[in-house]
Amino acid sequence: MQERHLYEYAIVRVVPRVEREEFINVGIVLFCKRLRFIKMLYTVNETKIKTLYNEADTKQIQQNLESFQRIAEGARNSGPIALLEVPERFRWLTAVRSSVIQTSRPHPGFCTNPAEAAQQLFEEMVL
């Protein structure tokens, strides 16, 4: 029997007009403390975003999501947050913020393979 691991995940959202609080799910970030695992998956559906706000800057949104992903990965050239330990990076990525890129509250789950769990959540919640 394979060992099951506790993980946390949050849905990554684009909120084109923060004052309206309308959002589109664009990705997930999944964290497993025991395995020191963190993964962010995302996609930018320009048509969906423009449906909420036609003047949304999708290139800037793409760049911001790329930054989120580099921080999750711990990329050395992505600033001091990316150099933090995995739990701190996850907490920073999922902190409450009032910006175009936001996340849901973290949710728990159990899995045997966090990379597979991340892909499954991405397909269920985003695609």
Contacts in CASP RR format, 6 or more apart in sequence:
PFRMAT RR
TARGET T0000
AUTHOR 0000-0000-0000
METHOD contacts of the structure
MODEL  1
MQERHLYEYAIVRVVPRVEREEFINVGIVLFCKRLRFIKMLYTVNETKIK
TLYNEADTKQIQQNLESFQRIAEGARNSGPIALLEVPERFRWLTAVRSSV
IQTSRPHPGFCTNPAEAAQQLFEEMVL
2 112 0 8 1.000
3 112 0 8 1.000
4 110 0 8 1.000
4 111 0 8 1.000
4 112 0 8 1.000
5 32 0 8 1.000
5 34 0 8 1.000
5 35 0 8 1.000
5 110 0 8 1.000
5 111 0 8 1.000
5 112 0 8 1.000
5 114 0 8 1.000
6 32 0 8 1.000
6 33 0 8 1.000
6 34 0 8 1.000
6 108 0 8 1.000
6 109 0 8 1.000
6 110 0 8 1.000
7 30 0 8 1.000
7 31 0 8 1.000
7 32 0 8 1.000
7 37 0 8 1.000
7 108 0 8 1.000
7 109 0 8 1.000
7 110 0 8 1.000
7 111 0 8 1.000
7 114 0 8 1.000
7 117 0 8 1.000
8 30 0 8 1.000
8 31 0 8 1.000
8 32 0 8 1.000
8 90 0 8 1.000
8 106 0 8 1.000
8 107 0 8 1.000
8 108 0 8 1.000
8 109 0 8 1.000
9 28 0 8 1.000
9 29 0 8 1.000
9 30 0 8 1.000
9 31 0 8 1.000
9 106 0 8 1.000
9 107 0 8 1.000
9 109 0 8 1.000
9 117 0 8 1.000
9 118 0 8 1.000
9 121 0 8 1.000
10 28 0 8 1.000
10 29 0 8 1.000
10 93 0 8 1.000
10 94 0 8 1.000
10 103 0 8 1.000
10 104 0 8 1.000
10 105 0 8 1.000
10 106 0 8 1.000
10 107 0 8 1.000
11 25 0 8 1.000
11 27 0 8 1.000
11 28 0 8 1.000
11 103 0 8 1.000
11 104 0 8 1.000
11 125 0 8 1.000
11 126 0 8 1.000
12 25 0 8 1.000
12 26 0 8 1.000
12 27 0 8 1.000
12 28 0 8 1.000
12 29 0 8 1.000
12 40 0 8 1.000
12 42 0 8 1.000
12 65 0 8 1.000
12 68 0 8 1.000
12 101 0 8 1.000
12 102 0 8 1.000
12 103 0 8 1.000
13 23 0 8 1.000
13 24 0 8 1.000
13 25 0 8 1.000
13 26 0 8 1.000
13 27 0 8 1.000
13 101 0 8 1.000
13 102 0 8 1.000
13 103 0 8 1.000
13 104 0 8 1.000
14 23 0 8 1.000
14 24 0 8 1.000
14 26 0 8 1.000
14 44 0 8 1.000
14 49 0 8 1.000
14 56 0 8 1.000
14 61 0 8 1.000
14 100 0 8 1.000
14 101 0 8 1.000
15 21 0 8 1.000
15 22 0 8 1.000
15 23 0 8 1.000
15 99 0 8 1.000
15 100 0 8 1.000
15 101 0 8 1.000
15 102 0 8 1.000
16 22 0 8 1.000
16 24 0 8 1.000
16 49 0 8 1.000
16 52 0 8 1.000
16 53 0 8 1.000
16 56 0 8 1.000
16 61 0 8 1.000
16 100 0 8 1.000
17 52 0 8 1.000
17 53 0 8 1.000
18 98 0 8 1.000
18 99 0 8 1.000
18 100 0 8 1.000
20 52 0 8 1.000
22 52 0 8 1.000
23 52 0 8 1.000
23 102 0 8 1.000
24 45 0 8 1.000
24 48 0 8 1.000
24 49 0 8 1.000
24 52 0 8 1.000
25 125 0 8 1.000
25 126 0 8 1.000
26 42 0 8 1.000
26 43 0 8 1.000
26 44 0 8 1.000
26 45 0 8 1.000
26 65 0 8 1.000
26 126 0 8 1.000
27 40 0 8 1.000
27 41 0 8 1.000
27 42 0 8 1.000
27 43 0 8 1.000
27 122 0 8 1.000
27 125 0 8 1.000
27 126 0 8 1.000
28 40 0 8 1.000
28 41 0 8 1.000
28 42 0 8 1.000
28 118 0 8 1.000
28 121 0 8 1.000
28 122 0 8 1.000
28 125 0 8 1.000
28 126 0 8 1.000
29 38 0 8 1.000
29 39 0 8 1.000
29 40 0 8 1.000
29 68 0 8 1.000
29 72 0 8 1.000
29 90 0 8 1.000
29 93 0 8 1.000
29 94 0 8 1.000
29 103 0 8 1.000
30 37 0 8 1.000
30 38 0 8 1.000
30 39 0 8 1.000
30 40 0 8 1.000
30 114 0 8 1.000
30 117 0 8 1.000
30 118 0 8 1.000
30 121 0 8 1.000
31 37 0 8 1.000
31 38 0 8 1.000
31 86 0 8 1.000
31 87 0 8 1.000
31 90 0 8 1.000
31 106 0 8 1.000
32 38 0 8 1.000
32 111 0 8 1.000
32 114 0 8 1.000
33 86 0 8 1.000
33 87 0 8 1.000
35 114 0 8 1.000
36 86 0 8 1.000
37 86 0 8 1.000
37 114 0 8 1.000
37 115 0 8 1.000
38 72 0 8 1.000
38 73 0 8 1.000
38 86 0 8 1.000
38 89 0 8 1.000
38 90 0 8 1.000
39 72 0 8 1.000
39 114 0 8 1.000
39 115 0 8 1.000
39 118 0 8 1.000
40 68 0 8 1.000
40 69 0 8 1.000
40 72 0 8 1.000
40 73 0 8 1.000
40 93 0 8 1.000
41 118 0 8 1.000
41 119 0 8 1.000
41 122 0 8 1.000
41 126 0 8 1.000
42 65 0 8 1.000
42 68 0 8 1.000
42 69 0 8 1.000
42 126 0 8 1.000
43 126 0 8 1.000
43 127 0 8 1.000
44 58 0 8 1.000
44 61 0 8 1.000
44 62 0 8 1.000
44 65 0 8 1.000
46 58 0 8 1.000
49 56 0 8 1.000
49 58 0 8 1.000
49 61 0 8 1.000
50 56 0 8 1.000
50 58 0 8 1.000
56 100 0 8 1.000
60 100 0 8 1.000
61 100 0 8 1.000
61 101 0 8 1.000
64 100 0 8 1.000
64 101 0 8 1.000
65 101 0 8 1.000
67 78 0 8 1.000
68 93 0 8 1.000
68 101 0 8 1.000
70 77 0 8 1.000
70 78 0 8 1.000
70 82 0 8 1.000
71 78 0 8 1.000
71 79 0 8 1.000
71 81 0 8 1.000
71 82 0 8 1.000
71 89 0 8 1.000
71 92 0 8 1.000
71 93 0 8 1.000
72 89 0 8 1.000
72 90 0 8 1.000
72 93 0 8 1.000
73 82 0 8 1.000
74 82 0 8 1.000
74 83 0 8 1.000
74 89 0 8 1.000
75 82 0 8 1.000
76 82 0 8 1.000
76 83 0 8 1.000
81 89 0 8 1.000
81 92 0 8 1.000
82 89 0 8 1.000
84 92 0 8 1.000
90 106 0 8 1.000
93 103 0 8 1.000
94 103 0 8 1.000
94 105 0 8 1.000
94 106 0 8 1.000
96 102 0 8 1.000
109 117 0 8 1.000
111 117 0 8 1.000
END
